């Protein structure tokens, strides 16, 4: 009977960070700067890879797709957050919330699998260099990237189906600055079993599998590097992996901090989410620009041409 009299929410309110006007302006400027760096860094990385023949290799093909995913994931969340900082009404329509859940979860799992693919690429390069051109052929690289997007699409559709099964007849206040399925489930006034099953299955199936690929790849890489007799050989082998290893550490560290901080305060939870959704997409192109010799050389060549 309760469900039949339910008036479904058509809009959600986002709590944001603070109600203090001075703090809101400060945060607006800080996140605007972060977003601009993210957009310029990732678009710049994509254009640099496309325009520099020395970077037309599997590793940079994957990196270009990672930059595209970071660009999109940041654009899904940050512009709306910036608007809310300068708006009295901090809200999002139900349709907008569904779209945000779908795209955010699609891109999040896609990034997980792209990082796993990049770890496998480094494994083949370090442990099986003789068959690297065959294993990482353009056709196989394309298939690995498309597969990553398809897995992400599966996750996005699954979480959207889970959200569509929920009814929101009570509170429509999301205790976050964007729509996330884990924040929406507690607001539901209907049975949340399906949403919980999809969420846990997704985390177990996609999150654990991609993490295992990264872990196993780097265990094999480190084992192979340690077996090299010369210090120079070890340094060269490890230098091919440092940028990706740093990116993986930041991504998984931020995601674990975000999803395992349930016992922390609301402010700590929000900053954990900021680290995962806003800061990480900004850091990835900076890491590859500052730590990768081939990228720095491509930048120097581009600067000389101009």
N, C-alpha and C positions, 0 to 999 in steps of 0.2 A: 504493500500500500504506500509505504514511504517513497519508493522509487517512482510510482505512478504520479505522485504529486510533485515530483522533483522539477525545479526550474533550473535547467542547465546554465552554468556560468558562460557568458559570452565574452568576458574579459577577465584578465588576471591583473592583480596589483603586484608590482615588484618592490621589495623593501629597500633595495639599494644599500648604501653604506652608512650614510648619516643624514640628518636633517639640518645640520649646521651649514648656513650659506657660505661662510668663508672656507670651510673644509671642502664643501662641494666644488667650489671654484678651483681650489688647489688640486683636488683629485681630477677634475675635468682637464686641467692643463697637463697634469702628469700622464693621464691615460691618452690624451690627444697626441702628445709627443711620442709615447710608446707605439701608438697605432701608426703614426706617420713613419716611424723607423721600421716597423714591421712591413708596411706596404712597400716602402722604397727598397728595403733590404731584400724581400722575397721577389718582387718584380725585377729588381736589378739582377738577382741571381739567375732568374729564368732567362732574361735577355742576354746576360753574359754567357751562359751555357749555350744558348742557341747561336750566338754570334761568334763564338770562339772555337775553331776546329780542334785545337788541342784538348778541349773539354768534351768532345763528342765520343764519350766512352760510356760503358754501362753504369759506372758509379755516378757519373754526373747526369746521366739520363734519369736515374732514380732520384738524385738530389733535386733535379728540376721539378719532378712531380711532387716531392716532399715540400718544396717551396710553394708550389701551387696550392697544395692542401693547407699549408700554414696561412697563406694569404686568404683563402676562402674561410677557414675556421675563425680567423680573427675578424673578418668582415661580417660574419654572421652574428657576432656578439658585441664587439666593441662600439660600433656606431650607435646602436640602440642604447647602450650604457651611457655614452656621451650625451645623447639627447636627454636621457632621464636626469642627468646631473643639472641641466639647465631648465628642466620642466617641473612645474608644480605637480602635475599628475604623472606618476610613474606607473604606466600600465601597458599591457600588451593584449591584443585580441586573442580569442581562442584559436583562430586560424593561424595567426602569427606565431602563437606558442607551438602549435603542431608543426609548423614549418621549421621553427628553430630546433625543436627536438629531433626532427627527421635529419636535417642537414648536419647538426652538431654530432649526432651519433654516427651518421654515415662517415663523416670526415675523421672522427676520432678513431674508429676501427681501421679505416683506410691508412691512417698514419701509423698505427701499430704494425700493420702488415708491410707497409713500405719500409719501415725500420728493420723488420725481420728480413725482408728481401735484401736490403743493403748489408745486413750482417752476413747473410749467405753469400753475397757477392764478395765480401772481404775474405770469407772463409775459402772460397774457391781460388781467389787471387793469391792468398798466402800459402795454402796447403796443397793446392793442385794447379800451379801456374801453367803447366804444359797444356792442360785441357781447358784453360780459362776461355780462350776465344770460341771454342766449340760450345761449352756449357752456357756461356753468357753471350750467345749470338743475338743479333738484333731481334730476331723472331722470338726467342725465349724471353728476352728482356721485356718485350711488348706484352707477352702473355702473362708474365709475373706482375706487371703493373696493372693490366686489365683485371687480373684475378684479385688484386688488392682492392680495387674500386668496387668490384662485384661483391666481395665479402662485406665491405663497408655499406654498400647498398642494401644487402640482406639485413644487416644490423639496423640500419635506419628504418627500413620498412617494418621490421619486427617491433622496434620500440614505438613506432607510430601506431601499429595495430594494438599494442598494449595500452597506449594512451587513449585510443578511440573506445576501448572497452570500459573506461572509467567515467563515472558521473561526478560532477562537481556541483553539489547543491548547498554546501555549507560555506566554509571560508574559501575565498578565492585569492588569498594573500600568499604569494610565493616568497619564502624567506631566502631570497637570492636575487641576483641582478640579471638573471636570464632564466629561460625555461629549461629545466633539466628533469628527465623522467624520475630520477630518484627524489627530487623535491616535490614532484606532483603527486606521486603515489600516496603520501600521507594525507593529502588534502581530499582524496576521493571519499565519497560517501557510498560507493558501491563496492562490490567484491573486487579485491585487488590481486587475487590468486594468479590470474593469467599474466598480469603485468610483472609480478614478482618472478614467475617462472621464466618469462622471456628475458628479464633483466639478469637473473642469475645464470641462465643458460648461455646468454651472450658473453657474460664476463668469464665463465668457465671455458666455453668453447673457443671464443676468439681471443680473449685476453691471455689466457694461459698458453694456448698453442703458439701465438706469436712470441710470447715471452720465452718459451722453451727453445724456439728456433734461434733467438738472439743468444740465449745462455749457452746452448750447445755449440753454436758457431764460435763464440768467443773462448769457450773452454778449449776447443780444438785449435784455434788460432794461437792462444797463449802457449799451449803445449808445443805447437810447431815452432814458435819463436824461441822458446827456451831451449829447444834442441839445436838451434843454430850455434855454431862454435864461436864465431867472431862477434865482437861487440858491435862493430859497424853494421854487420848483417842484421843483428837483432834490432838495432836502431832504425834501419831502413824499413824493415818489415813492420815494426810497430808504428812507424810514422804514417803508414798507409791506412791505419785504423783509428788513430787518435781522435780525429774530428768526429767520426761516426760514433765512437765509444762515448765521447763527451755528450753528443746529442742524445744518444740512447739513455745515458745516465740521468740527464736533466728531464727527459720526457717521462720515463718510468718513475723517477724520484718524485716529480711533481704530481703524477697521477696517483701514486700510492699515498702521498701526503694529502691529496684531495679526498680520496675515498676511504682512508683509514683514520681520519681525524674526527671521528664521531664523538669522542670524549672531550674534545676541545671546545672552547667558547665560540659563540657565533662569529665574533670578529676574526678569530683565528681560522675558522672554517672559510669565511669569505676570502681571506688573503691566500688561503691554500688554493681556492678555485681560481683566483686571479693569477697565481703562479702557473697554473696548468693551462688556462684558457687565453691569457693575455701576454704573459712574459715569455713563455716557451716559444711561441711562434716568432717572436722578435729575436730571440737568441740564436736560433738555428742558422740563419744566413751569416750572422756575425761570427759564429764559431768557424764556419767553413771559409770565411773571408780572411780571418786572422790566423788560422792554424794550417791552412792548406797552401802549399807552395805553388801548385798548378793554378789555383784560383788567383793567388796574388800575382803570378806571372802574367796571367790573362788580363788582369786589371792594369798592370804596367804597360802591356802592349796596347791596350785600348787607350790608355792615357797618352801614349806617344803618338798614336794615329790622330788623336784629336788635337 
